[in-house]
Amino acid sequence: MENTTVTWYEVYSPDVDRTKAFYQNLFGWSTTAVDMGPEVGMYNMLGNGETMHSGIMNTASEEMKDVPPHWLVYFYTADINDSVSKLTSGGGSVMHGPMEIPGVGHIAICQDPMGAVFALHQPAPSE
């Protein structure tokens, strides 16, 4: 993969059920929920049939109350620590992470020097 590859999309929403229904109606997307452990809880994914391409991050918690609804794009990186170093030396900032998500890899939510938010994703090694 190259650093220009988008690996995941995520919509942040305070109403997961309404968000699922909206995108199911708009695009015919299917949904599935997976338990992502105590930090995230149930995580709803959106896709075309069995191919999942995005997820819904629930912002209804006290911790996420100030996060507005938005879409977030995840860009591939082979080395998240190297990318974070380049990000910060170039004037960007890390808002959250880097953190490991079991079975997914490492992610970091970032901001470029102009304020645009995006994420970095170093996928878990293939078994």
C-alpha positions as MATLAB code, in Angstrom:
seq = 'MENTTVTWYEVYSPDVDRTKAFYQNLFGWSTTAVDMGPEVGMYNMLGNGETMHSGIMNTASEEMKDVPPHWLVYFYTADINDSVSKLTSGGGSVMHGPMEIPGVGHIAICQDPMGAVFALHQPAPSE';
ca = [
       0.000    0.000    0.000;
       1.026    3.603   -0.501;
       0.636    6.564    1.833;
      -2.064    7.924   -0.480;
      -4.331    4.921    0.120;
      -7.472    5.526    2.146;
      -7.969    2.553    4.463;
     -11.184    3.510    6.279;
     -13.886    6.142    6.637;
     -15.710    6.933    9.851;
     -18.752    9.045   10.573;
     -18.989   10.587   14.049;
     -22.581   10.817   15.252;
     -24.517   11.291   18.508;
     -27.346    9.070   17.138;
     -26.016    5.768   15.783;
     -29.429    4.286   14.964;
     -30.515    7.341   13.000;
     -27.159    7.423   11.183;
     -27.430    3.733   10.236;
     -30.979    4.240    8.942;
     -29.986    7.331    6.947;
     -27.132    5.655    5.063;
     -29.072    2.419    4.608;
     -31.829    4.434    2.951;
     -29.524    6.743    0.973;
     -27.037    4.185   -0.393;
     -28.495    0.796    0.499;
     -25.540    0.119    2.801;
     -25.675   -2.838    5.156;
     -24.668   -2.596    8.817;
     -23.044   -4.909   11.291;
     -22.034   -4.363   14.906;
     -18.840   -5.710   16.469;
     -17.645   -5.551   20.063;
     -14.440   -3.494   20.091;
     -13.778   -3.986   23.803;
     -14.162   -1.743   26.830;
     -12.604    1.393   25.297;
     -14.986    1.584   22.317;
     -17.806   -0.861   23.076;
     -20.110   -1.848   20.230;
     -18.923   -0.402   16.933;
     -21.256   -0.266   13.959;
     -19.805   -0.751   10.502;
     -21.336    0.231    7.175;
     -20.762   -1.589    3.919;
     -21.937   -3.087    0.676;
     -23.043   -6.583    1.524;
     -20.242   -8.295    3.403;
     -17.573   -5.716    2.463;
     -17.360   -3.131    5.229;
     -15.841    0.220    4.248;
     -16.685    2.593    7.086;
     -17.811    2.809   10.670;
     -19.926    4.894   12.998;
     -18.235    6.397   16.048;
     -20.809    7.120   18.739;
     -20.341   10.621   20.190;
     -23.210   10.403   22.695;
     -20.832    9.868   25.640;
     -19.692   12.581   28.046;
     -16.122   12.156   26.762;
     -17.208   12.862   23.164;
     -19.876   15.514   23.841;
     -17.881   18.329   22.200;
     -17.125   16.370   19.011;
     -19.395   17.608   16.200;
     -20.863   15.209   13.636;
     -18.424   14.744   10.756;
     -16.751   12.232    8.445;
     -13.123   11.255    9.132;
     -10.776    9.714    6.561;
      -7.976    7.298    7.531;
      -4.779    7.292    5.444;
      -2.443    4.305    5.294;
       1.022    4.509    6.794;
       3.628    1.754    7.032;
       5.109    3.327   10.194;
       2.768    5.371   12.367;
       5.544    6.611   14.666;
       7.570    7.911   11.721;
       4.481    9.576   10.254;
       3.624   11.210   13.600;
       7.188   12.528   13.840;
       6.942   14.034   10.343;
       3.479   15.395   11.147;
       4.583   17.245   14.269;
       7.858   18.506   12.770;
       5.826   19.884    9.869;
       3.522   21.876   12.139;
       0.678   19.375   12.515;
      -0.592   17.960   15.778;
      -1.865   14.688   17.202;
      -5.311   14.982   18.739;
      -5.601   11.360   19.923;
      -3.168    8.459   19.877;
      -1.270    6.797   18.486;
      -3.152    3.869   19.933;
      -3.416    0.192   19.129;
      -6.756   -1.328   18.215;
      -6.525   -5.137   18.404;
      -6.969   -6.739   14.997;
      -7.047   -3.335   13.282;
      -3.584   -1.922   13.895;
      -2.474    1.486   15.129;
      -4.319    4.753   14.567;
      -3.766    8.406   15.364;
      -6.269   11.238   14.928;
      -4.343   14.218   13.573;
      -4.677   17.822   12.485;
      -2.706   19.566    9.767;
      -1.274   23.078   10.387;
      -4.391   24.668    8.860;
      -6.781   22.767   11.138;
      -8.016   19.987    8.821;
      -8.548   16.738   10.723;
      -7.619   13.296    9.373;
      -6.372    9.979   10.725;
      -3.330    7.805   10.169;
      -3.717    4.006   10.068;
      -0.948    1.437   10.265;
      -2.799   -1.842    9.652;
      -2.178   -4.863   11.857;
       0.203   -7.381   10.290;
      -1.510  -10.001    8.144;
      -1.437  -13.448    9.643;
];
